[in-house]
Amino acid sequence: MADGKYLAFDFGAESGRAMLGTLAGGKLTLEEKHRFPNPMGRLNGHLQWNLLGQWEHF
């Protein structure tokens, strides 16, 4: 993998976060850039992520 910057998202049960990974000289460093709530809701009797609710935090 080439040196560079990489963005990753971690979606948990109650919150999510955006992480920036920097790869330089074979070393990876991670930095949390943003943390946000991950709201849940019910749709047709099933738990679903509220994607519009997530979008409001970006």
N, C-alpha and C positions, 0 to 999 in steps of 0.2 A: 504494500500500500504506500502511495506517495505521501510525502509530507504535505500537510494542509490542515484546514479547519473543517470540522464535521458537526452538524447539528442533529441531535437526537431528542425524541420526546418519550417520556415515561408516563404512561397513564395508569394510575393506581386506582384502588377502589374508592377513595375519597378525595384524592388530589392528584395533580399531575405536575410535571416540571419539564422545562426545556433545558437541555444540557449542551454545552459547547465543548467538543473534544478537539484538542490541538495535538497533532502528531508532528514532532520535530526531532530529528536525529534518533529515531527509533524509540522515543519516549512519548507516551500518551499522557496528557494532563486533561482533567475534566473540571469544568466550571459550571455551576448552576446559574443560568441566566434569568430564569423566570419560574415562579411556582404559582399554581392556580388551583382553585377548587374544581373537582370533577363531579358536578351534580348528577344525581341519578333520578330517574322517574319511571313510572309504570306506563306501559303502552300495551293494550290488549292483554293485560294480566302478566306481562313480562317486564323485568327490570331492564331499562335501557339507559345508555349514556345520553345526557342532554347535550347534543352537539352544539346547538345554538347557545346554550348557557356557557359552554366552554369557550366559544368564539368571542363572547363578550369580554373575556379577560385578556385578549391579545391586542 
